[in-house]
């Protein structure tokens, strides 16, 4: 599968149930695709950092850009 399409799909379906058929297929794809694996790892690390950083450490503009990029609601 084309990695660009897979990455777009990952972004669109971040809230998917971990036991869904799609997640199972993604896990299989990640076993053989270092590009997608690195991308997913980067997303995980970004979310983890965002959760532990006090909001005061990030400007409102940076917070908004990060929420938009990660497709998070307020």
PyMOL Python script that loads the backbone (N, CA, C, O; Angstrom):
from pymol import cmd

cmd.read_pdbstr("""\
ATOM      1  N   UNK A   1       0.856  -1.193   0.000  1.00  0.00           N
ATOM      2  CA  UNK A   1       0.000   0.000   0.000  1.00  0.00           C
ATOM      3  C   UNK A   1       0.887   1.237   0.000  1.00  0.00           C
ATOM      4  O   UNK A   1       1.929   1.257   0.655  1.00  0.00           O
ATOM      5  N   UNK A   2       0.484   2.251  -0.720  1.00  0.00           N
ATOM      6  CA  UNK A   2       1.202   3.506  -0.782  1.00  0.00           C
ATOM      7  C   UNK A   2       1.231   4.176   0.603  1.00  0.00           C
ATOM      8  O   UNK A   2       0.183   4.358   1.222  1.00  0.00           O
ATOM      9  N   UNK A   3       2.415   4.538   1.085  1.00  0.00           N
ATOM     10  CA  UNK A   3       2.553   5.084   2.442  1.00  0.00           C
ATOM     11  C   UNK A   3       1.827   6.417   2.625  1.00  0.00           C
ATOM     12  O   UNK A   3       1.280   6.675   3.697  1.00  0.00           O
ATOM     13  N   UNK A   4       1.812   7.253   1.613  1.00  0.00           N
ATOM     14  CA  UNK A   4       1.108   8.535   1.734  1.00  0.00           C
ATOM     15  C   UNK A   4      -0.369   8.288   2.014  1.00  0.00           C
ATOM     16  O   UNK A   4      -0.950   8.931   2.888  1.00  0.00           O
ATOM     17  N   UNK A   5      -0.965   7.382   1.295  1.00  0.00           N
ATOM     18  CA  UNK A   5      -2.378   7.058   1.520  1.00  0.00           C
ATOM     19  C   UNK A   5      -2.576   6.443   2.900  1.00  0.00           C
ATOM     20  O   UNK A   5      -3.554   6.752   3.579  1.00  0.00           O
ATOM     21  N   UNK A   6      -1.663   5.581   3.319  1.00  0.00           N
ATOM     22  CA  UNK A   6      -1.763   4.936   4.628  1.00  0.00           C
ATOM     23  C   UNK A   6      -1.649   5.984   5.738  1.00  0.00           C
ATOM     24  O   UNK A   6      -2.393   5.928   6.717  1.00  0.00           O
ATOM     25  N   UNK A   7      -0.735   6.927   5.595  1.00  0.00           N
ATOM     26  CA  UNK A   7      -0.559   7.980   6.601  1.00  0.00           C
ATOM     27  C   UNK A   7      -1.814   8.852   6.682  1.00  0.00           C
ATOM     28  O   UNK A   7      -2.247   9.206   7.779  1.00  0.00           O
ATOM     29  N   UNK A   8      -2.394   9.198   5.550  1.00  0.00           N
ATOM     30  CA  UNK A   8      -3.643   9.963   5.553  1.00  0.00           C
ATOM     31  C   UNK A   8      -4.743   9.186   6.266  1.00  0.00           C
ATOM     32  O   UNK A   8      -5.529   9.762   7.017  1.00  0.00           O
ATOM     33  N   UNK A   9      -4.796   7.894   6.032  1.00  0.00           N
ATOM     34  CA  UNK A   9      -5.803   7.057   6.674  1.00  0.00           C
ATOM     35  C   UNK A   9      -5.572   6.987   8.179  1.00  0.00           C
ATOM     36  O   UNK A   9      -6.526   7.011   8.957  1.00  0.00           O
ATOM     37  N   UNK A  10      -4.310   6.901   8.592  1.00  0.00           N
ATOM     38  CA  UNK A  10      -3.980   6.892  10.018  1.00  0.00           C
ATOM     39  C   UNK A  10      -4.505   8.171  10.669  1.00  0.00           C
ATOM     40  O   UNK A  10      -5.145   8.118  11.720  1.00  0.00           O
ATOM     41  N   UNK A  11      -4.239   9.300  10.056  1.00  0.00           N
ATOM     42  CA  UNK A  11      -4.689  10.586  10.599  1.00  0.00           C
ATOM     43  C   UNK A  11      -6.212  10.653  10.693  1.00  0.00           C
ATOM     44  O   UNK A  11      -6.754  11.142  11.684  1.00  0.00           O
ATOM     45  N   UNK A  12      -6.886  10.170   9.683  1.00  0.00           N
ATOM     46  CA  UNK A  12      -8.343  10.222   9.654  1.00  0.00           C
ATOM     47  C   UNK A  12      -8.988   9.309  10.690  1.00  0.00           C
ATOM     48  O   UNK A  12     -10.121   9.552  11.107  1.00  0.00           O
ATOM     49  N   UNK A  13      -8.277   8.258  11.110  1.00  0.00           N
ATOM     50  CA  UNK A  13      -8.911   7.234  11.933  1.00  0.00           C
ATOM     51  C   UNK A  13      -8.247   7.061  13.290  1.00  0.00           C
ATOM     52  O   UNK A  13      -8.298   5.972  13.861  1.00  0.00           O
ATOM     53  N   UNK A  14      -7.627   8.109  13.821  1.00  0.00           N
ATOM     54  CA  UNK A  14      -6.911   8.001  15.090  1.00  0.00           C
ATOM     55  C   UNK A  14      -7.788   7.522  16.243  1.00  0.00           C
ATOM     56  O   UNK A  14      -7.273   6.903  17.174  1.00  0.00           O
ATOM     57  N   UNK A  15      -9.055   7.778  16.215  1.00  0.00           N
ATOM     58  CA  UNK A  15      -9.930   7.378  17.306  1.00  0.00           C
ATOM     59  C   UNK A  15     -10.524   5.982  17.145  1.00  0.00           C
ATOM     60  O   UNK A  15     -11.406   5.595  17.911  1.00  0.00           O
ATOM     61  N   UNK A  16     -10.058   5.237  16.176  1.00  0.00           N
ATOM     62  CA  UNK A  16     -10.612   3.916  15.864  1.00  0.00           C
ATOM     63  C   UNK A  16     -10.456   2.943  17.040  1.00  0.00           C
ATOM     64  O   UNK A  16      -9.474   3.010  17.780  1.00  0.00           O
ATOM     65  N   UNK A  17     -11.418   2.050  17.203  1.00  0.00           N
ATOM     66  CA  UNK A  17     -11.349   0.992  18.211  1.00  0.00           C
ATOM     67  C   UNK A  17     -10.155   0.091  17.916  1.00  0.00           C
ATOM     68  O   UNK A  17      -9.985  -0.367  16.787  1.00  0.00           O
ATOM     69  N   UNK A  18      -9.335  -0.161  18.920  1.00  0.00           N
ATOM     70  CA  UNK A  18      -8.092  -0.914  18.742  1.00  0.00           C
ATOM     71  C   UNK A  18      -8.327  -2.333  18.232  1.00  0.00           C
ATOM     72  O   UNK A  18      -7.426  -2.927  17.639  1.00  0.00           O
ATOM     73  N   UNK A  19      -9.506  -2.882  18.447  1.00  0.00           N
ATOM     74  CA  UNK A  19      -9.810  -4.233  17.989  1.00  0.00           C
ATOM     75  C   UNK A  19     -10.522  -4.273  16.639  1.00  0.00           C
ATOM     76  O   UNK A  19     -10.924  -5.341  16.177  1.00  0.00           O
ATOM     77  N   UNK A  20     -10.675  -3.120  16.015  1.00  0.00           N
ATOM     78  CA  UNK A  20     -11.369  -3.082  14.729  1.00  0.00           C
ATOM     79  C   UNK A  20     -10.538  -3.755  13.642  1.00  0.00           C
ATOM     80  O   UNK A  20      -9.325  -3.915  13.776  1.00  0.00           O
ATOM     81  N   UNK A  21     -11.203  -4.139  12.584  1.00  0.00           N
ATOM     82  CA  UNK A  21     -10.523  -4.769  11.453  1.00  0.00           C
ATOM     83  C   UNK A  21      -9.464  -3.839  10.872  1.00  0.00           C
ATOM     84  O   UNK A  21      -8.375  -4.282  10.506  1.00  0.00           O
ATOM     85  N   UNK A  22      -9.786  -2.550  10.790  1.00  0.00           N
ATOM     86  CA  UNK A  22      -8.826  -1.576  10.263  1.00  0.00           C
ATOM     87  C   UNK A  22      -7.559  -1.545  11.103  1.00  0.00           C
ATOM     88  O   UNK A  22      -6.460  -1.534  10.550  1.00  0.00           O
ATOM     89  N   UNK A  23      -7.687  -1.529  12.432  1.00  0.00           N
ATOM     90  CA  UNK A  23      -6.517  -1.494  13.310  1.00  0.00           C
ATOM     91  C   UNK A  23      -5.674  -2.755  13.159  1.00  0.00           C
ATOM     92  O   UNK A  23      -4.446  -2.694  13.207  1.00  0.00           O
ATOM     93  N   UNK A  24      -6.324  -3.878  12.980  1.00  0.00           N
ATOM     94  CA  UNK A  24      -5.581  -5.127  12.765  1.00  0.00           C
ATOM     95  C   UNK A  24      -4.763  -5.050  11.475  1.00  0.00           C
ATOM     96  O   UNK A  24      -3.604  -5.464  11.439  1.00  0.00           O
ATOM     97  N   UNK A  25      -5.374  -4.521  10.428  1.00  0.00           N
ATOM     98  CA  UNK A  25      -4.663  -4.370   9.156  1.00  0.00           C
ATOM     99  C   UNK A  25      -3.513  -3.378   9.296  1.00  0.00           C
ATOM    100  O   UNK A  25      -2.441  -3.583   8.727  1.00  0.00           O
ATOM    101  N   UNK A  26      -3.731  -2.314  10.044  1.00  0.00           N
ATOM    102  CA  UNK A  26      -2.686  -1.317  10.253  1.00  0.00           C
ATOM    103  C   UNK A  26      -1.493  -1.933  10.990  1.00  0.00           C
ATOM    104  O   UNK A  26      -0.341  -1.701  10.623  1.00  0.00           O
ATOM    105  N   UNK A  27      -1.778  -2.715  12.027  1.00  0.00           N
ATOM    106  CA  UNK A  27      -0.697  -3.376  12.772  1.00  0.00           C
ATOM    107  C   UNK A  27       0.135  -4.258  11.849  1.00  0.00           C
ATOM    108  O   UNK A  27       1.362  -4.285  11.944  1.00  0.00           O
ATOM    109  N   UNK A  28      -0.532  -4.972  10.963  1.00  0.00           N
ATOM    110  CA  UNK A  28       0.186  -5.821  10.003  1.00  0.00           C
ATOM    111  C   UNK A  28       1.048  -4.966   9.072  1.00  0.00           C
ATOM    112  O   UNK A  28       2.200  -5.304   8.802  1.00  0.00           O
ATOM    113  N   UNK A  29       0.490  -3.868   8.589  1.00  0.00           N
ATOM    114  CA  UNK A  29       1.228  -2.984   7.691  1.00  0.00           C
ATOM    115  C   UNK A  29       2.453  -2.404   8.400  1.00  0.00           C
ATOM    116  O   UNK A  29       3.528  -2.313   7.808  1.00  0.00           O
ATOM    117  N   UNK A  30       2.292  -2.011   9.667  1.00  0.00           N
ATOM    118  CA  UNK A  30       3.390  -1.388  10.401  1.00  0.00           C
ATOM    119  C   UNK A  30       4.554  -2.352  10.636  1.00  0.00           C
ATOM    120  O   UNK A  30       5.699  -1.919  10.772  1.00  0.00           O
ATOM    121  N   UNK A  31       4.271  -3.640  10.682  1.00  0.00           N
ATOM    122  CA  UNK A  31       5.343  -4.626  10.854  1.00  0.00           C
ATOM    123  C   UNK A  31       6.351  -4.580   9.719  1.00  0.00           C
ATOM    124  O   UNK A  31       7.534  -4.857   9.917  1.00  0.00           O
ATOM    125  N   UNK A  32       5.877  -4.225   8.523  1.00  0.00           N
ATOM    126  CA  UNK A  32       6.715  -4.257   7.328  1.00  0.00           C
ATOM    127  C   UNK A  32       7.024  -2.887   6.738  1.00  0.00           C
ATOM    128  O   UNK A  32       7.647  -2.805   5.680  1.00  0.00           O
ATOM    129  N   UNK A  33       6.605  -1.819   7.392  1.00  0.00           N
ATOM    130  CA  UNK A  33       6.781  -0.488   6.794  1.00  0.00           C
ATOM    131  C   UNK A  33       7.429   0.476   7.788  1.00  0.00           C
ATOM    132  O   UNK A  33       6.738   1.047   8.631  1.00  0.00           O
ATOM    133  N   UNK A  34       8.729   0.661   7.700  1.00  0.00           N
ATOM    134  CA  UNK A  34       9.409   1.558   8.632  1.00  0.00           C
ATOM    135  C   UNK A  34       8.970   3.020   8.498  1.00  0.00           C
ATOM    136  O   UNK A  34       9.014   3.766   9.475  1.00  0.00           O
ATOM    137  N   UNK A  35       8.553   3.431   7.316  1.00  0.00           N
ATOM    138  CA  UNK A  35       8.111   4.819   7.125  1.00  0.00           C
ATOM    139  C   UNK A  35       6.849   5.096   7.934  1.00  0.00           C
ATOM    140  O   UNK A  35       6.794   6.073   8.680  1.00  0.00           O
ATOM    141  N   UNK A  36       5.845   4.251   7.792  1.00  0.00           N
ATOM    142  CA  UNK A  36       4.599   4.436   8.540  1.00  0.00           C
ATOM    143  C   UNK A  36       4.826   4.227  10.035  1.00  0.00           C
ATOM    144  O   UNK A  36       4.241   4.928  10.861  1.00  0.00           O
ATOM    145  N   UNK A  37       5.662   3.281  10.372  1.00  0.00           N
ATOM    146  CA  UNK A  37       5.962   3.009  11.777  1.00  0.00           C
ATOM    147  C   UNK A  37       6.577   4.244  12.436  1.00  0.00           C
ATOM    148  O   UNK A  37       6.196   4.608  13.548  1.00  0.00           O
ATOM    149  N   UNK A  38       7.516   4.882  11.760  1.00  0.00           N
ATOM    150  CA  UNK A  38       8.135   6.093  12.286  1.00  0.00           C
ATOM    151  C   UNK A  38       7.111   7.217  12.411  1.00  0.00           C
ATOM    152  O   UNK A  38       7.136   7.980  13.377  1.00  0.00           O
ATOM    153  N   UNK A  39       6.216   7.319  11.440  1.00  0.00           N
ATOM    154  CA  UNK A  39       5.188   8.358  11.480  1.00  0.00           C
ATOM    155  C   UNK A  39       4.257   8.160  12.680  1.00  0.00           C
ATOM    156  O   UNK A  39       3.956   9.114  13.397  1.00  0.00           O
ATOM    157  N   UNK A  40       3.808   6.934  12.894  1.00  0.00           N
ATOM    158  CA  UNK A  40       2.920   6.642  14.020  1.00  0.00           C
ATOM    159  C   UNK A  40       3.644   6.910  15.334  1.00  0.00           C
ATOM    160  O   UNK A  40       3.050   7.449  16.267  1.00  0.00           O
ATOM    161  N   UNK A  41       4.911   6.544  15.417  1.00  0.00           N
ATOM    162  CA  UNK A  41       5.696   6.785  16.619  1.00  0.00           C
ATOM    163  C   UNK A  41       5.809   8.286  16.901  1.00  0.00           C
ATOM    164  O   UNK A  41       5.723   8.715  18.052  1.00  0.00           O
ATOM    165  N   UNK A  42       5.999   9.067  15.860  1.00  0.00           N
ATOM    166  CA  UNK A  42       6.086  10.520  16.020  1.00  0.00           C
ATOM    167  C   UNK A  42       4.768  11.093  16.533  1.00  0.00           C
ATOM    168  O   UNK A  42       4.772  11.969  17.399  1.00  0.00           O
ATOM    169  N   UNK A  43       3.655  10.616  16.015  1.00  0.00           N
ATOM    170  CA  UNK A  43       2.349  11.068  16.492  1.00  0.00           C
ATOM    171  C   UNK A  43       2.188  10.730  17.966  1.00  0.00           C
ATOM    172  O   UNK A  43       1.763  11.577  18.753  1.00  0.00           O
ATOM    173  N   UNK A  44       2.522   9.499  18.351  1.00  0.00           N
ATOM    174  CA  UNK A  44       2.408   9.088  19.753  1.00  0.00           C
ATOM    175  C   UNK A  44       3.240   9.990  20.664  1.00  0.00           C
ATOM    176  O   UNK A  44       2.760  10.433  21.707  1.00  0.00           O
ATOM    177  N   UNK A  45       4.465  10.258  20.276  1.00  0.00           N
ATOM    178  CA  UNK A  45       5.356  11.091  21.091  1.00  0.00           C
ATOM    179  C   UNK A  45       4.829  12.518  21.189  1.00  0.00           C
ATOM    180  O   UNK A  45       4.900  13.133  22.253  1.00  0.00           O
ATOM    181  N   UNK A  46       4.308  13.042  20.099  1.00  0.00           N
ATOM    182  CA  UNK A  46       3.756  14.395  20.102  1.00  0.00           C
ATOM    183  C   UNK A  46       2.573  14.491  21.056  1.00  0.00           C
ATOM    184  O   UNK A  46       2.475  15.441  21.832  1.00  0.00           O
ATOM    185  N   UNK A  47       1.674  13.512  21.002  1.00  0.00           N
ATOM    186  CA  UNK A  47       0.508  13.506  21.880  1.00  0.00           C
ATOM    187  C   UNK A  47       0.946  13.376  23.333  1.00  0.00           C
ATOM    188  O   UNK A  47       0.417  14.072  24.200  1.00  0.00           O
ATOM    189  N   UNK A  48       1.904  12.495  23.612  1.00  0.00           N
ATOM    190  CA  UNK A  48       2.404  12.328  24.974  1.00  0.00           C
ATOM    191  C   UNK A  48       2.992  13.632  25.511  1.00  0.00           C
ATOM    192  O   UNK A  48       2.710  14.019  26.645  1.00  0.00           O
ATOM    193  N   UNK A  49       3.798  14.302  24.710  1.00  0.00           N
ATOM    194  CA  UNK A  49       4.382  15.576  25.127  1.00  0.00           C
ATOM    195  C   UNK A  49       3.308  16.633  25.363  1.00  0.00           C
ATOM    196  O   UNK A  49       3.373  17.390  26.331  1.00  0.00           O
ATOM    197  N   UNK A  50       2.340  16.675  24.489  1.00  0.00           N
ATOM    198  CA  UNK A  50       1.269  17.651  24.616  1.00  0.00           C
ATOM    199  C   UNK A  50       0.493  17.443  25.917  1.00  0.00           C
ATOM    200  O   UNK A  50       0.079  18.408  26.559  1.00  0.00           O
ATOM    201  N   UNK A  51       0.299  16.187  26.299  1.00  0.00           N
ATOM    202  CA  UNK A  51      -0.449  15.883  27.517  1.00  0.00           C
ATOM    203  C   UNK A  51       0.313  16.269  28.781  1.00  0.00           C
ATOM    204  O   UNK A  51      -0.305  16.669  29.767  1.00  0.00           O
ATOM    205  N   UNK A  52       1.640  16.160  28.774  1.00  0.00           N
ATOM    206  CA  UNK A  52       2.406  16.421  29.996  1.00  0.00           C
ATOM    207  C   UNK A  52       2.889  17.863  30.129  1.00  0.00           C
ATOM    208  O   UNK A  52       3.209  18.303  31.233  1.00  0.00           O
ATOM    209  N   UNK A  53       2.946  18.596  29.037  1.00  0.00           N
ATOM    210  CA  UNK A  53       3.383  19.982  29.123  1.00  0.00           C
ATOM    211  C   UNK A  53       2.269  20.858  29.678  1.00  0.00           C
ATOM    212  O   UNK A  53       1.129  20.780  29.220  1.00  0.00           O
ATOM    213  N   UNK A  54       2.590  21.683  30.653  1.00  0.00           N
ATOM    214  CA  UNK A  54       1.569  22.634  31.125  1.00  0.00           C
ATOM    215  C   UNK A  54       1.181  23.568  29.980  1.00  0.00           C
ATOM    216  O   UNK A  54       2.035  24.006  29.208  1.00  0.00           O
ATOM    217  N   UNK A  55      -0.095  23.862  29.880  1.00  0.00           N
ATOM    218  CA  UNK A  55      -0.553  24.730  28.781  1.00  0.00           C
ATOM    219  C   UNK A  55       0.131  26.082  28.806  1.00  0.00           C
ATOM    220  O   UNK A  55       0.299  26.712  27.762  1.00  0.00           O
ATOM    221  N   UNK A  56       0.527  26.535  29.986  1.00  0.00           N
ATOM    222  CA  UNK A  56       1.174  27.837  30.096  1.00  0.00           C
ATOM    223  C   UNK A  56       2.501  27.867  29.340  1.00  0.00           C
ATOM    224  O   UNK A  56       2.977  28.942  28.976  1.00  0.00           O
ATOM    225  N   UNK A  57       3.104  26.704  29.101  1.00  0.00           N
ATOM    226  CA  UNK A  57       4.385  26.646  28.405  1.00  0.00           C
ATOM    227  C   UNK A  57       4.248  26.817  26.897  1.00  0.00           C
ATOM    228  O   UNK A  57       5.240  27.046  26.204  1.00  0.00           O
ATOM    229  N   UNK A  58       3.026  26.706  26.390  1.00  0.00           N
ATOM    230  CA  UNK A  58       2.791  26.844  24.961  1.00  0.00           C
ATOM    231  C   UNK A  58       1.901  28.050  24.705  1.00  0.00           C
ATOM    232  O   UNK A  58       0.894  28.246  25.385  1.00  0.00           O
ATOM    233  N   UNK A  59       2.275  28.846  23.730  1.00  0.00           N
ATOM    234  CA  UNK A  59       1.430  29.988  23.393  1.00  0.00           C
ATOM    235  C   UNK A  59       0.100  29.487  22.849  1.00  0.00           C
ATOM    236  O   UNK A  59      -0.003  28.350  22.390  1.00  0.00           O
ATOM    237  N   UNK A  60      -0.904  30.329  22.902  1.00  0.00           N
ATOM    238  CA  UNK A  60      -2.228  29.956  22.385  1.00  0.00           C
ATOM    239  C   UNK A  60      -2.135  29.597  20.901  1.00  0.00           C
ATOM    240  O   UNK A  60      -2.806  28.677  20.436  1.00  0.00           O
ATOM    241  N   UNK A  61      -1.299  30.329  20.164  1.00  0.00           N
ATOM    242  CA  UNK A  61      -1.134  30.053  18.733  1.00  0.00           C
ATOM    243  C   UNK A  61      -0.560  28.650  18.511  1.00  0.00           C
ATOM    244  O   UNK A  61      -1.032  27.915  17.644  1.00  0.00           O
ATOM    245  N   UNK A  62       0.449  28.284  19.289  1.00  0.00           N
ATOM    246  CA  UNK A  62       1.057  26.960  19.154  1.00  0.00           C
ATOM    247  C   UNK A  62       0.048  25.881  19.541  1.00  0.00           C
ATOM    248  O   UNK A  62      -0.061  24.858  18.864  1.00  0.00           O
ATOM    249  N   UNK A  63      -0.688  26.108  20.629  1.00  0.00           N
ATOM    250  CA  UNK A  63      -1.707  25.148  21.050  1.00  0.00           C
ATOM    251  C   UNK A  63      -2.743  24.935  19.954  1.00  0.00           C
ATOM    252  O   UNK A  63      -3.121  23.801  19.659  1.00  0.00           O
ATOM    253  N   UNK A  64      -3.193  26.017  19.360  1.00  0.00           N
ATOM    254  CA  UNK A  64      -4.222  25.916  18.319  1.00  0.00           C
ATOM    255  C   UNK A  64      -3.692  25.173  17.089  1.00  0.00           C
ATOM    256  O   UNK A  64      -4.398  24.340  16.520  1.00  0.00           O
ATOM    257  N   UNK A  65      -2.466  25.466  16.678  1.00  0.00           N
ATOM    258  CA  UNK A  65      -1.878  24.772  15.526  1.00  0.00           C
ATOM    259  C   UNK A  65      -1.730  23.280  15.807  1.00  0.00           C
ATOM    260  O   UNK A  65      -1.984  22.450  14.935  1.00  0.00           O
ATOM    261  N   UNK A  66      -1.316  22.943  17.033  1.00  0.00           N
ATOM    262  CA  UNK A  66      -1.160  21.544  17.398  1.00  0.00           C
ATOM    263  C   UNK A  66      -2.508  20.830  17.422  1.00  0.00           C
ATOM    264  O   UNK A  66      -2.626  19.711  16.923  1.00  0.00           O
ATOM    265  N   UNK A  67      -3.518  21.465  17.996  1.00  0.00           N
ATOM    266  CA  UNK A  67      -4.860  20.861  18.004  1.00  0.00           C
ATOM    267  C   UNK A  67      -5.356  20.628  16.582  1.00  0.00           C
ATOM    268  O   UNK A  67      -5.916  19.577  16.271  1.00  0.00           O
ATOM    269  N   UNK A  68      -5.143  21.617  15.729  1.00  0.00           N
ATOM    270  CA  UNK A  68      -5.601  21.514  14.335  1.00  0.00           C
ATOM    271  C   UNK A  68      -4.849  20.395  13.614  1.00  0.00           C
ATOM    272  O   UNK A  68      -5.457  19.601  12.897  1.00  0.00           O
ATOM    273  N   UNK A  69      -3.553  20.330  13.799  1.00  0.00           N
ATOM    274  CA  UNK A  69      -2.750  19.309  13.151  1.00  0.00           C
ATOM    275  C   UNK A  69      -3.145  17.909  13.609  1.00  0.00           C
ATOM    276  O   UNK A  69      -3.214  16.981  12.803  1.00  0.00           O
ATOM    277  N   UNK A  70      -3.404  17.760  14.917  1.00  0.00           N
ATOM    278  CA  UNK A  70      -3.776  16.460  15.462  1.00  0.00           C
ATOM    279  C   UNK A  70      -5.273  16.199  15.403  1.00  0.00           C
ATOM    280  O   UNK A  70      -5.749  15.143  15.819  1.00  0.00           O
ATOM    281  N   UNK A  71      -6.018  17.187  14.873  1.00  0.00           N
ATOM    282  CA  UNK A  71      -7.466  17.084  14.749  1.00  0.00           C
ATOM    283  C   UNK A  71      -8.119  16.823  16.105  1.00  0.00           C
ATOM    284  O   UNK A  71      -8.989  15.962  16.238  1.00  0.00           O
ATOM    285  N   UNK A  72      -7.675  17.595  17.119  1.00  0.00           N
ATOM    286  CA  UNK A  72      -8.233  17.482  18.468  1.00  0.00           C
ATOM    287  C   UNK A  72      -9.246  18.598  18.692  1.00  0.00           C
ATOM    288  O   UNK A  72      -9.065  19.713  18.203  1.00  0.00           O
ATOM    289  N   UNK A  73     -10.296  18.301  19.420  1.00  0.00           N
ATOM    290  CA  UNK A  73     -11.250  19.337  19.781  1.00  0.00           C
ATOM    291  C   UNK A  73     -10.839  19.925  21.118  1.00  0.00           C
ATOM    292  O   UNK A  73     -10.046  19.335  21.852  1.00  0.00           O
ATOM    293  N   UNK A  74     -11.384  21.093  21.427  1.00  0.00           N
ATOM    294  CA  UNK A  74     -11.040  21.762  22.689  1.00  0.00           C
ATOM    295  C   UNK A  74     -11.598  21.047  23.877  1.00  0.00           C
ATOM    296  O   UNK A  74     -11.398  21.483  25.011  1.00  0.00           O
TER     297      UNK A  74
END
""", "prot")
cmd.dss("prot")
cmd.show_as("cartoon", "prot")
cmd.util.cbc("prot")
cmd.orient("prot")
